[in-house]
Amino acid sequence: MNSRLIALNIATNQLTPKTSGYTLDFDNVVVQTEKQDAKLSYIKTKGYHPNIAFIGRLPVHIENHNEILLLVMSKKELYKDVLII
């Protein structure tokens, strides 16, 4: 999905592969829910914990992670898929 997000942004001329200096905004958010498969988050509520990255207002990376996984991953591991952009 992430490669398609980037391809779509390039195909619509919103991103240009030859341009450098883009600012990547990467964030983890907690989407609170009471669904059965939701995990307890660091804010003590059940929910999903996706990683989301934008260049400007353009989404370039979306990936869901289990909260427990985030606690044991290094930043390098966490960002490696995003930095391929």
Steps between C-alpha positions, in 0.01 A plus 500: 500500500776747588673465164163572336455813713835629379430397139163679511660817635760487222246417227287800601811726502468571871846354567796504263770231532771745385416751774693484825439670831155363573411504870369168630255525790479163677267436792345222702142552613261301716160439344280405793250218447327224694550239228601155620844493333602847625797512740551708812696812403752706694218737594316210668219474245427226248570592141708472187840665470579583135813669371417777257743704289429806287696721267313826530136394502566192284484157669801287406500228768229332711570191708328355806708375793421318820585725799717231658702470179571874503649477847765246396585637156790738456437827316714372215274194460187711535603755236670267249190451286427872499853602412493290183289784360 
